[in-house]
Amino acid sequence: MSDQDLKAKVLDIISKHKTGVLASVEDNKPHARYMTFYNKELVLYTPTQKDTEKVEEIEKNPYVSVLLGYEQKGQTDAFIEMLGTASITDDQALKDEIWEESFSQWFDGPKDPNYILLEIQPEVVRVLNLNGETPQELSVKNS
């Protein structure tokens, strides 16, 4: 599969699955949790509160892994694993763009100072379980 076809497959999987698993590192051990992800050209964003464990973990060690796409159907479900680095962004325009009313249970609105986004810059994205094929790997170069 060409890199262009693989990237299209990755973007297709991401577009169909907003909920996935974010794993960060806590005391040299993985710490995983479900999150909601928003995609902008393979850069993922996920809303969170400023005062959470994941923010502390990422400030100490920015390396993360994200799993998106598995649908409980078993062996035919293609999914992605994204390895990359996370950082915190407080970009108001981006927070306004991503804001959904469902966030109101945690935040007072898109201008709530506790509302931030984690930005995940991919380094490698692997597509797994693609019609029984071996995993396909897409290297992502940050420009």
Helices and strands as residue ranges (DSSP letters): H 3-16, E 19-26, E 29-36, E 38-40, E 43-49, H 53-60, E 63-68, E 79-89, H 92-98, G 101-105, E 115-128, E 136-139
